Amino acid sequence: MEEMLEVFDFLNKLMASGDYVRLKEELNSEQPANVAEYFEELTAEKQLFAFRLLTKDMAADVFSYMDSDTQEHIVHSITDREVRSIVDEMFLDDTVDFLEEAPANLVKKVLRNTDAEKRTLINQFLNYPENSAGSLMTIEFVKLRSTMTVANAMKQIKYTGTDKETIYTCYVIDDQRKLIGVVPLRTLIFAADDNIIEELMQDDVVSVLTTDDQEEVANSFKKYSWMALPVTDTEGRLVGIITVDDIVDVIDQETTEDMEKMAALLPSDDEYLKTPVIVLARNRIVWLSVLMISGTLSSFVILQYNSLLEAAVVLSGFIPIITGTGGNAGSQASTMIIRGMALGEIGTKDSLKVVWKEIRVGVLCGAALGIINMVKMTFINTDTGFWIDLSVSLSMAAVVVLSKTIGCLLPILAKTMKLDPAMMAGPLISTVVDAVALVIYFSIAMTFVL
């Protein structure tokens, strides 16, 4: 990070001194992602000036790494000819990613400056469901025929490979464009020139459908550790590929979304510092309202046991400890289950195994916490009395067992109902557990105290 700051300072000095020849050389020799990051530090006027110092290829690469605000500013400010130059050099999937987030007037400007063929492809990609494999894929890949020789295949790769997003894996299709195999470039390099592709290709191809959800695609990448996965239509025709760099973005997006749901927030794709206060408040107030209303259940339980609290006021002092411990225990269980489901380690078919395991974990944790609490109350809270000490300790043990059971069941229930398991975490678990914990606590207290 410090090294990048030094580079940015050097570029700023070149710009301030008017040494634009050197500035152009430095910008075009730097990594595109670093240049895009540098643009975020510049004013709007300087962004446009620096962008026009980039070569055609570099401009397209840098543009694909820019944040959406900078991209919009650049497209608004440059000429139609410059827009056409950028779109011509960008990979199709990067163009689609930009247009998906851009306002309508920018989309029109970009589409107006593309040729008919590319415009048709862009519109086709934009029509795929959001967050589907079709919306992520690119059509820039190497296609080979099974009847080709290695020599002919290498000629084709050299002729067409410059414009492809990846050439490390080549895809073999038949006359109907159906995917029948894959062959790594490495295999072609070490094969004899007269070898036939059909003899070298791997025919057990793993592919995804255009309609598959991006999370399923990410799981496939994780499982097979490939750099790219082919995308087919429902009839098995090869329509594109998804590369690992796009999946890294998906994993980041899905992780962020799960974290927001686990914190009872409505998911948002916008950066925190660039999100208006009103939007942040709107994203939070919905779940806060739901949790507040559901929290009245705990109040209702307390009111039902009002006579018990009047008879033994000291019991109310331990309510936060009981509910807090239960909420923590439930959150621990739900977090582990949600993680396991996200990694594909746990499915709905494993419900009984999961519940049985969490019950045993709950018994061990509950017993340990109950004993520790009994010792603490006996030697520290000496004025409470044995039966109250016993009631609180037994309640704590029972609440931990039940909380862990609830914590593991709710995410599985959500998955069964086709909901995101991350919704059943954190605040929601605590709200449910609080009410259950109070019922257990007061029921045990009535048995031993009254």
KAPEGI-V374346 format. One record per pair of residues at least 24 apart in sequence whose C-alpha atoms are under 10 Angstrom apart, sorted by the first residue. I is the first residue (numbers start at 1). J is the second residue. If there is no record, write none. Layout:
I/J, I/J
This chain:
4/34, 4/37, 4/38, 5/38, 7/34, 7/35, 7/38, 8/34, 8/35, 8/37, 8/38, 8/39, 8/41, 9/38, 11/38, 12/38, 12/41, 12/42, 15/46, 15/49, 15/50, 20/50, 20/53, 21/53, 23/50, 23/53, 23/54, 24/50, 24/51, 24/52, 24/53, 24/54, 24/55, 25/53, 25/54, 25/55, 26/54, 27/51, 27/53, 27/54, 27/55, 27/58, 28/53, 28/54, 28/55, 28/57, 28/58, 28/59, 28/62, 29/54, 29/58, 30/58, 31/58, 31/61, 31/62, 32/58, 32/59, 32/60, 32/61, 32/62, 32/63, 32/64, 32/65, 32/66, 33/61, 33/62, 33/63, 33/64, 33/65, 33/66, 34/62, 34/65, 34/66, 35/59, 35/61, 35/62, 35/63, 35/65, 35/66, 36/61, 36/62, 36/63, 36/64, 36/65, 36/66, 36/67, 36/70, 36/71, 37/62, 37/65, 37/66, 37/67, 38/66, 39/66, 39/67, 39/70, 40/66, 40/67, 40/69, 40/70, 44/70, 44/73, 44/74, 44/77, 45/73, 45/74, 45/77, 47/73, 47/74, 48/73, 48/74, 48/75, 48/77, 48/78, 51/78, 52/78, 52/82, 56/82, 56/85, 56/86, 56/88, 56/89, 56/90, 57/85, 57/86, 57/88, 57/89, 57/90, 58/86, 58/89, 58/90, 59/85, 59/86, 59/89, 59/90, 60/85, 60/86, 60/87, 60/88, 60/89, 60/90, 60/91, 60/94, 60/95, 61/86, 61/89, 61/90, 61/91, 61/94, 62/86, 62/90, 63/87, 63/90, 63/94, 63/95, 63/98, 64/90, 64/91, 64/93, 64/94, 64/95, 64/97, 64/98, 65/94, 65/98, 66/98, 67/98, 67/271, 68/97, 68/98, 68/99, 68/101, 68/102, 68/270, 69/101, 69/102, 69/274, 71/98, 71/102, 71/106, 72/98, 72/99, 72/101, 72/102, 72/103, 72/106, 72/107, 73/106, 75/106, 75/107, 75/109, 75/110, 76/105, 76/106, 76/109, 79/109, 80/109, 80/110, 80/112, 80/113, 80/114, 81/113, 82/113, 83/109, 83/110, 83/111, 83/112, 83/113, 83/114, 84/109, 84/110, 84/111, 84/112, 84/113, 84/114, 84/115, 85/113, 85/114, 86/110, 86/113, 86/114, 87/111, 87/113, 87/114, 87/115, 87/118, 88/113, 88/114, 88/115, 88/118, 89/163, 90/163, 90/165, 91/138, 91/139, 91/140, 91/163, 91/164, 91/165, 92/118, 92/121, 92/122, 92/125, 92/136, 92/137, 92/138, 92/139, 92/140, 92/165, 93/122, 93/125, 93/134, 93/135, 93/136, 93/137, 93/138, 93/139, 93/140, 93/165, 93/241, 93/242, 93/246, 94/136, 94/137, 94/138, 94/246, 95/122, 95/138, 96/121, 96/122, 96/123, 96/124, 96/125, 96/126, 96/135, 96/136, 96/137, 96/138, 97/125, 97/126, 97/135, 97/136, 97/246, 99/126, 100/125, 100/126, 100/130, 100/135, 101/269, 128/210, 128/211, 129/210, 129/211, 129/212, 129/213, 130/211, 130/213, 130/214, 131/211, 131/212, 131/213, 131/214, 131/215, 131/250, 132/209, 132/210, 132/211, 132/212, 132/213, 132/214, 132/215, 132/216, 132/217, 133/208, 133/209, 133/210, 133/211, 133/212, 133/213, 133/214, 133/215, 133/216, 133/217, 133/218, 133/230, 133/231, 133/232, 133/240, 133/241, 133/242, 134/208, 134/209, 134/210, 134/211, 134/212, 134/213, 134/214, 134/231, 134/232, 134/233, 134/239, 134/240, 134/241, 134/242, 135/210, 135/211, 135/213, 135/214, 135/242, 136/210, 136/214, 136/217, 136/231, 136/240, 136/241, 136/242, 136/243, 136/246, 136/247, 136/250, 137/210, 137/228, 137/229, 137/230, 137/231, 137/239, 137/240, 137/241, 137/242, 137/243, 137/246, 138/164, 138/165, 138/230, 138/231, 138/239, 138/240, 138/241, 138/242, 138/243, 138/246, 139/164, 139/165, 139/230, 139/231, 139/238, 139/239, 139/240, 139/241, 139/242, 140/164, 140/165, 140/166, 140/167, 140/240, 140/241, 140/242, 141/165, 141/166, 141/167, 141/168, 141/169, 141/170, 141/171, 141/228, 141/230, 141/239, 141/240, 141/241, 141/242, 142/166, 142/167, 142/168, 142/169, 142/170, 142/171, 142/172, 142/241, 143/167, 143/169, 143/170, 143/171, 143/172, 143/173, 143/174, 143/177, 143/179, 143/182, 143/238, 144/170, 144/171, 144/172, 144/173, 144/174, 144/181, 144/182, 144/183, 144/197, 145/171, 145/172, 145/173, 145/174, 145/175, 145/177, 145/180, 145/181, 145/196, 145/197, 145/198, 146/171, 146/172, 146/173, 146/174, 146/175, 146/180, 146/181, 146/182, 146/196, 146/197, 146/198, 146/199, 146/200, 146/201, 147/172, 147/174, 147/195, 147/196, 147/197, 147/198, 147/199, 148/172, 148/194, 148/195, 148/196, 148/197, 148/198, 149/188, 149/192, 149/193, 149/194, 149/195, 149/196, 149/197, 149/198, 149/199, 150/187, 150/188, 150/189, 150/190, 150/191, 150/192, 150/193, 150/194, 150/195, 150/196, 150/197, 150/200, 151/188, 151/189, 151/191, 151/192, 151/193, 151/194, 151/195, 151/196, 151/197, 152/193, 152/194, 152/196, 152/197, 153/185, 153/188, 153/193, 153/196, 153/197, 154/185, 154/188, 154/189, 154/193, 157/185, 165/241, 165/242, 165/243, 166/227, 166/228, 166/241, 166/243, 168/227, 168/228, 169/226, 169/227, 169/228, 169/229, 169/230, 170/201, 170/230, 171/201, 171/202, 171/205, 171/229, 171/230, 171/238, 171/240, 171/241, 172/197, 172/198, 172/201, 172/202, 172/203, 172/238, 173/237, 173/238, 174/237, 174/238, 176/236, 176/237, 176/238, 177/232, 177/235, 177/236, 177/237, 177/238, 177/239, 178/232, 178/233, 178/235, 178/236, 178/237, 178/238, 178/239, 179/203, 179/205, 179/207, 179/230, 179/231, 179/232, 179/235, 179/236, 179/237, 179/238, 179/239, 180/204, 180/205, 180/236, 180/237, 180/238, 181/205, 181/206, 182/206, 182/230, 205/229, 205/230, 206/230, 206/231, 207/231, 207/232, 207/236, 207/238, 207/241, 207/242, 208/232, 208/233, 208/234, 208/236, 208/238, 208/240, 208/241, 208/242, 209/233, 209/234, 209/235, 209/236, 209/237, 209/238, 209/239, 209/240, 210/234, 210/238, 210/239, 210/240, 210/241, 214/247, 214/250, 214/251, 214/254, 215/247, 215/250, 215/251, 215/253, 215/254, 215/342, 216/342, 216/344, 217/242, 217/247, 217/250, 218/242, 218/244, 218/246, 218/247, 218/248, 218/249, 218/250, 218/251, 218/254, 219/247, 219/251, 219/342, 219/343, 219/344, 221/247, 221/248, 222/247, 222/343, 223/343, 223/344, 254/342, 255/342, 257/422, 258/338, 258/339, 258/342, 258/420, 258/421, 258/422, 258/423, 258/425, 259/422, 259/423, 259/425, 259/426, 260/284, 260/422, 260/423, 261/287, 261/420, 261/421, 261/422, 261/423, 261/424, 261/425, 261/426, 261/427, 262/331, 262/334, 262/335, 262/338, 262/421, 262/422, 262/423, 262/424, 262/425, 262/426, 262/427, 262/428, 262/429, 263/287, 263/422, 263/423, 263/424, 263/425, 263/426, 263/427, 263/428, 264/288, 264/290, 264/291, 264/422, 264/423, 264/424, 264/425, 264/426, 264/427, 264/428, 265/423, 266/423, 287/427, 287/428, 288/427, 290/428, 291/427, 291/428, 291/430, 291/431, 291/432, 292/431, 293/431, 294/428, 294/431, 294/432, 294/435, 295/428, 295/430, 295/431, 295/432, 295/434, 295/435, 296/431, 296/435, 297/431, 297/432, 297/434, 297/435, 297/436, 298/323, 298/431, 298/432, 298/433, 298/434, 298/435, 298/436, 298/437, 298/438, 298/439, 299/434, 299/435, 299/438, 300/435, 301/434, 301/435, 301/436, 301/437, 301/438, 301/439, 301/442, 302/435, 302/438, 302/439, 302/442, 304/439, 304/442, 305/438, 305/439, 305/442, 305/443, 305/446, 306/442, 308/442, 308/443, 308/445, 308/446, 308/449, 308/450, 309/442, 309/445, 309/446, 311/449, 311/450, 312/384, 312/388, 312/445, 312/446, 312/449, 312/450, 314/383, 314/384, 314/388, 315/384, 315/388, 315/389, 315/391, 315/392, 315/441, 315/442, 315/445, 315/449, 316/442, 318/388, 318/392, 318/441, 319/392, 319/434, 319/437, 319/438, 319/441, 319/442, 320/434, 320/438, 321/392, 321/396, 322/392, 322/393, 322/395, 322/396, 322/397, 322/399, 322/400, 322/434, 322/437, 322/438, 322/440, 322/441, 323/396, 323/399, 323/400, 323/403, 323/430, 323/431, 323/433, 323/434, 323/435, 323/436, 323/437, 323/438, 323/441, 324/396, 324/430, 324/433, 324/434, 324/437, 325/366, 325/369, 325/396, 325/397, 325/399, 325/400, 325/403, 325/430, 325/433, 325/434, 325/437, 326/366, 326/395, 326/396, 326/397, 326/398, 326/399, 326/400, 326/401, 326/402, 326/403, 326/404, 326/407, 326/429, 326/430, 326/432, 326/433, 326/434, 326/436, 326/437, 326/438, 327/399, 327/400, 327/403, 327/404, 327/407, 327/426, 327/427, 327/428, 327/429, 327/430, 327/431, 327/432, 327/433, 327/434, 327/437, 328/400, 328/403, 328/404, 328/407, 328/426, 328/429, 328/430, 328/433, 329/362, 329/365, 329/366, 329/399, 329/400, 329/401, 329/402, 329/403, 329/404, 329/405, 329/406, 329/407, 329/429, 329/430, 329/433, 330/362, 330/399, 330/400, 330/401, 330/402, 330/403, 330/404, 330/405, 330/406, 330/407, 330/408, 330/409, 330/410, 330/425, 330/426, 330/429, 330/430, 330/432, 330/433, 331/403, 331/404, 331/406, 331/407, 331/408, 331/424, 331/425, 331/426, 331/427, 331/428, 331/429, 331/430, 331/433, 332/403, 332/404, 332/407, 332/408, 332/425, 332/426, 333/358, 333/361, 333/362, 333/403, 333/404, 333/405, 333/406, 333/407, 333/408, 333/409, 333/411, 333/425, 333/429, 334/403, 334/404, 334/405, 334/406, 334/407, 334/408, 334/409, 334/410, 334/411, 334/412, 334/421, 334/422, 334/424, 334/425, 334/426, 334/429, 335/407, 335/408, 335/411, 335/421, 335/422, 335/424, 335/425, 335/426, 336/407, 336/408, 337/407, 337/408, 337/409, 337/410, 337/411, 337/412, 337/421, 337/422, 337/425, 338/407, 338/408, 338/410, 338/411, 338/412, 338/415, 338/420, 338/421, 338/422, 338/423, 338/424, 338/425, 339/421, 339/422, 341/411, 341/412, 341/415, 341/421, 341/422, 342/420, 342/421, 342/422, 346/412, 347/412, 347/415, 347/416, 348/409, 348/411, 348/412, 348/413, 348/414, 348/415, 348/416, 349/412, 349/416, 350/412, 351/408, 351/409, 351/412, 351/413, 352/409, 354/405, 354/408, 354/409, 354/412, 355/404, 355/405, 355/406, 355/407, 355/408, 355/409, 356/405, 357/404, 357/405, 357/408, 358/401, 358/402, 358/403, 358/404, 358/405, 358/406, 358/407, 358/408, 358/409, 359/400, 359/401, 359/402, 359/403, 359/404, 359/405, 359/406, 359/408, 360/401, 360/404, 360/405, 361/400, 361/401, 361/404, 361/405, 362/397, 362/398, 362/399, 362/400, 362/401, 362/402, 362/403, 362/404, 362/405, 363/397, 363/398, 363/399, 363/400, 363/401, 363/402, 363/404, 364/397, 364/400, 364/401, 365/396, 365/397, 365/400, 365/401, 365/404, 366/393, 366/394, 366/395, 366/396, 366/397, 366/398, 366/399, 366/400, 366/401, 366/402, 366/404, 367/393, 367/394, 367/396, 367/397, 367/398, 367/400, 367/401, 368/393, 368/396, 368/397, 369/393, 369/394, 369/396, 369/397, 369/400, 370/394, 370/395, 370/396, 370/397, 370/398, 370/400, 371/396, 371/397, 373/397, 385/449, 386/448, 386/449, 387/445, 387/447, 387/448, 387/449, 387/450, 388/444, 388/445, 388/448, 388/449, 389/445, 389/448, 389/449, 390/444, 390/445, 390/448, 390/449, 391/440, 391/441, 391/442, 391/443, 391/444, 391/445, 391/446, 391/447, 391/448, 391/449, 392/441, 392/442, 392/444, 392/445, 393/441, 394/440, 394/441, 394/444, 394/445, 395/437, 395/438, 395/439, 395/440, 395/441, 395/442, 395/443, 395/444, 395/445, 396/437, 396/440, 396/441, 398/437, 398/440, 398/441, 398/444, 399/433, 399/434, 399/436, 399/437, 399/438, 399/439, 399/440, 399/441, 400/433, 400/437, 402/433, 402/436, 402/437, 402/440, 403/429, 403/430, 403/432, 403/433, 403/434, 403/436, 403/437, 404/429, 404/433, 406/432, 406/433, 406/436, 407/432, 407/433
